[in-house]
Amino acid sequence: MGRIVYLGGLHPDGELSPHLRSRVEVGEIFLASPTPSVVLQAGIVLGDGSASFQMLRHLTERLPAMITPKWALNTIQPIGIVDVVYFLASAAGLEGDVNRSFDLGGPDVLTYAEMMKRYAEVAGLVPRVIVTVPVLTPSLASHWIGLVTPVKAGIARPLIGSLVHDAVCHEQDLLELVGPPPGGRTGYTDALKAAMEGYDPLRWRRSLQVAGLATAATAVVGSLATDPGSRWYRRLDTPGWQPPAIAFPVVWTALYTGIALSSAATLAETEDDPKAAKGYAATLAANLALNAGWSALFFKGHRPGLAAIDSAALAATAAELTRRARPHGRLRTAALGTYTGWCTFATALPAAIWRRNRR
């Protein structure tokens, strides 16, 4: 008779997150089957293809300072993917009709915050500042992760839900049965180095510098050209549905932040696809040029009609940015989609002002 080997998750006793509970239930089904089964329970697996590792990597690379939920102080016993493969193969070859679960973990026990700080050190990044607070539900945290990393919110949510528990081994029975991998179990630092092969941890920083500086320059140019206190502007007949003056800097600050973060993430994730990266960069450049030009046309040139045409082109390029970002995450799509909506509104407003003030 053969044997079923299933890889589940490390978990404590008691109430579990839905994600961990489902993994435990699958293991129990296998153990109750007529076929001998071995259920291996591992914490975070460090290796290419591991969603938990990708979340750890991208959060650390992209956020030099973080406000994290208190679960960042929970203890975790991560394991390198090479060791996982060794124990999976060893479990399949166990003699007899062994039918039970085994805990799997590497030699190091750390908090999630310590894991991120160690990643930054190994990757050559500046030390990360991590502040924990007793807020930020898994749902809220997952949406933030979906915005700044390529890990989708639907995947991040169950992963974060699992982190609310300590994930450490309660026994080392499999290690005693089959012995350690050749050369011994891989420590956290060595497992990180192996998992990072082929990755460029500075990619995000380069993309953020490009997108952030370009967006900031656009904001500065637009701000310098904007003069709502001018005699010309104060004499305009504006529609009653025009928002109050205070709304514009508040809205634009939020929009520029979303543009910079969404664009940096999209550029970082398309770097391996030169055609997609160049297409997004060109669209972003055109959009920001139109963005900066609007204030000059409206406030300096006193040409609301031309400003409306500029806004229409601005909305079109914003929609194209949204389309290009869509494959890389819903939240950045939403951020750029909101920008598109505001640009559409910004087309209607100068057009209405032009109509009301024609001579």
Disulfide bonds with the S-S distance in Angstrom:
none
